[in-house]
Amino acid sequence: MRTAPIGGWSPLPRPGMRVVVTGASGGLGRVLVSALGAAGAQVIGVDRTGLADPLTIAADLTDEQSTEQAIVQAHDHLGGIDAVIGAAGVVDTLHRASTFPAAIFRSDLEANLTSQFLVARSAYPYLREAESSSIVFISSLAGQDGLPGQLSYSAAKAGLIGLTRGLAGEWANDGIRVNAVAPGLFATPKVIALPDSTLERMIADVPAGRIATVEEVAGPALFLLSAAAGYITGETLRVGGGAGLAQSGLFR
């Protein structure tokens, strides 16, 4: 009979946990790497550029060979892999469905969905060897609620939620938990750069009345790596300030 994972019941990753973070040079990726390090984890990043950082491996995560090589390098550097946080992705396109270029649609799916699968598949042999292992994908509320104008992003993030469920079921017997975090609006440079009128309109749909900080998105991801989340797998945690909730009900 399988027993509870090691590491006590702290809501933070256990000290010494060996973690790979993709998208490590992005706003969320940088905060994840910093927070994991502060918790005592051993961390290595994977990113398209590498930024000349010795703890960040440069890789094209849409390419199978490049991804596999990056994960092997991460494994060799850390001496094993206990967890992966998939924070890599792009959200650059804005098109109406009727005129959405098919090539851009495919490219967005590769960057936001296929890349996550390739990372998980490459890390699987090492995660299976670990005492207690976990994957956390960064999805989006767009994958659950849809986002007009960014159909490819919404479709990819919805696919990522399906990937989370599928991998969680398939790899449960290997002791690998797989979950996702689905943030809404949070303080990325691109969100902050939106016109005030656009941002105000979008915040109007959020009961919390504001956008999230990057740390408020990173925190749930770290929790899902922890022993306190040891009985959670296949789940997507919404981090959206109540977006999607009915606020008035029967009251005027």
Summary of the structure (lengths in Angstrom):
residues: 252
radius of gyration: 18.0
end to end distance: 54.6
largest distance: 61.0
contacts: 832
relative contact order: 0.15
helix: 45%
strand: 15%
